[in-house]
Amino acid sequence: MFKVEFILNFQWFTVVRSHAEVIVDDDVIFPVFNKHCKRRPPVDNRKGKLNLKIQKQHNCIPDEHYVQTLLAMHGLEGQLERRTLTYTLWNQSTTKMENKGWHPITYSYANASPQRIKEMKGINHVYYETEFRTEWCRVNSTSVPCFLFARKFSKGAAMRLLSDEVVGHFQVSAMLDTPP
């Protein structure tokens, strides 16, 4: 498998029937991924500075690489939509190697506001730093919001957004009632 054929994309995706058939029929690429595509170990605070070396190892995440790479190797890369519909704010801290690393920021009650949701819904382009390109979100040449979903929200954040009626009228107390 050549490095140029190795595709990174998102964990959540949908496929059409012809792509599903390629995936089901694969008996070549999956064994290679099964043998070589491994996640690097999590940060272990007991290892101190050795963590910096460990975290530089290639991190292969099968559900973000396998299907996209397989389809690309079958000449179907042009049929892939390479952007996500889910807004995610990533913790890209490289100086703090404690327990965080590259994980989505979790919105809390304090920072999940109607204004923040409005800002997310107003995003109409995405800049891909690793590819040095900007993608404008369009449907039939019409500018549209890039994201239909967002993640990660704590229970407190969700309750605030529901009580502020960001998604319409909602009776928050209905969530607090316990079934008999």
C-alpha positions in Angstrom: 0.0 0.0 0.0 1.5 3.3 -1.0 1.5 6.3 1.3 -0.3 8.4 -1.3 -3.2 6.0 -1.2 -3.6 6.2 2.5 -6.6 8.5 3.2 -7.7 10.1 6.4 -11.3 11.1 6.9 -13.9 11.1 9.6 -15.4 8.2 11.6 -19.0 8.8 10.6 -19.8 8.3 6.9 -22.4 6.9 4.6 -21.9 4.8 1.6 -23.9 4.0 -1.5 -24.6 0.4 -2.5 -21.7 0.1 -5.0 -19.3 1.3 -2.2 -20.8 -1.1 0.3 -20.2 -3.9 -2.2 -16.5 -3.0 -2.5 -16.2 -3.0 1.3 -18.0 -6.3 1.7 -15.9 -8.0 -1.0 -12.6 -6.8 0.3 -10.3 -9.6 1.4 -6.9 -7.9 0.6 -6.8 -4.4 2.3 -8.6 -5.4 5.5 -6.1 -8.0 6.5 -3.3 -5.4 6.0 -5.1 -2.9 8.2 -5.8 -5.5 10.7 -2.1 -6.4 11.0 -0.5 -2.9 10.6 -3.0 -0.2 11.5 -2.7 0.3 15.2 -3.5 3.1 17.6 -0.6 4.4 19.6 -0.8 3.9 23.3 -2.5 6.6 25.4 -0.4 9.1 27.4 0.9 7.5 30.6 1.9 10.2 33.1 4.3 7.8 34.8 6.5 7.8 31.7 7.2 11.5 31.8 9.1 12.9 28.8 9.0 9.5 27.1 5.4 10.4 26.3 6.6 13.0 23.8 8.4 10.3 21.9 5.5 7.9 22.0 3.0 10.5 20.8 5.2 11.1 17.7 4.5 7.6 16.6 2.1 7.2 13.7 -1.4 6.8 15.0 -3.5 4.7 12.7 -7.2 4.8 13.5 -9.0 2.2 11.5 -12.4 3.7 11.4 -10.9 7.0 10.1 -8.7 5.3 7.5 -9.8 1.9 6.3 -13.0 2.6 4.3 -11.7 5.8 2.7 -8.4 4.2 1.8 -10.1 1.1 0.4 -12.4 3.1 -1.9 -9.5 5.3 -3.0 -7.5 2.2 -4.0 -10.4 1.1 -6.1 -10.3 4.4 -8.0 -13.4 5.8 -6.2 -11.7 8.7 -4.4 -13.4 11.2 -6.6 -16.8 9.9 -5.3 -15.9 10.7 -1.7 -17.1 13.8 0.1 -14.1 14.7 2.2 -15.7 17.0 4.7 -17.8 16.4 7.8 -21.2 17.7 8.6 -20.4 17.7 12.3 -18.8 20.8 13.9 -16.0 19.8 16.3 -13.6 22.1 18.2 -10.4 20.2 18.7 -7.9 20.6 21.6 -4.7 21.0 19.6 -2.5 21.6 22.6 1.0 20.3 21.9 2.5 21.7 25.1 0.2 19.9 27.6 0.7 16.2 27.3 -1.2 15.3 30.5 -4.6 13.6 29.8 -5.9 15.8 27.0 -4.1 15.4 23.6 -6.1 15.6 20.4 -9.7 15.3 21.6 -12.7 17.4 21.0 -13.4 20.2 23.5 -16.4 19.4 25.6 -18.8 22.4 25.8 -20.0 23.1 29.4 -23.0 25.0 30.7 -20.8 28.1 30.8 -19.7 28.2 27.2 -22.6 26.6 25.4 -24.7 29.5 24.6 -27.3 30.4 21.9 -24.7 32.8 20.5 -22.1 30.1 20.2 -24.6 27.9 18.3 -25.4 30.8 16.0 -21.7 31.2 15.3 -21.4 27.5 14.5 -24.4 27.6 12.1 -22.9 30.7 10.4 -19.7 28.9 9.3 -19.8 28.7 5.5 -16.2 27.6 4.8 -13.6 25.3 6.3 -9.8 25.8 6.1 -7.9 22.5 6.0 -4.5 23.4 7.5 -2.8 20.1 6.4 -3.9 20.6 2.8 -3.5 24.4 2.7 -6.9 24.8 1.1 -10.2 26.4 1.9 -13.5 24.7 1.0 -16.6 26.7 0.6 -19.8 24.9 1.6 -22.2 25.0 -1.3 -25.2 23.2 -2.6 -26.0 23.8 -6.3 -23.7 26.9 -6.2 -25.6 28.4 -3.2 -23.6 29.1 -0.1 -24.9 27.0 2.8 -23.9 26.4 6.5 -21.2 23.8 6.7 -22.5 21.9 9.7 -25.7 20.2 10.6 -24.5 18.7 13.9 -22.0 19.6 16.6 -20.2 17.8 19.3 -19.3 17.4 22.3 -21.7 18.8 24.9 -21.9 18.0 28.6 -25.3 17.3 30.1 -25.2 20.8 31.6 -24.6 22.3 28.2 -27.4 20.4 26.7 -29.8 21.4 29.5 -28.8 25.1 29.0 -29.4 25.0 25.2 -32.7 23.2 25.7 -33.9 25.6 28.4 -32.8 28.6 26.2 -35.0 27.1 23.5 -32.1 27.0 21.0 -33.8 24.1 19.3 -37.4 25.2 19.9 -39.7 24.9 22.8 -38.7 22.2 25.2 -39.9 21.3 28.7 -36.6 20.8 30.5 -38.4 19.4 33.6 -39.5 16.4 31.4 -35.9 15.3 31.3 -35.6 15.5 35.1 -38.6 13.4 35.9 -37.9 9.8 36.8 -40.1 7.1 35.5 -42.4 5.2 38.0 
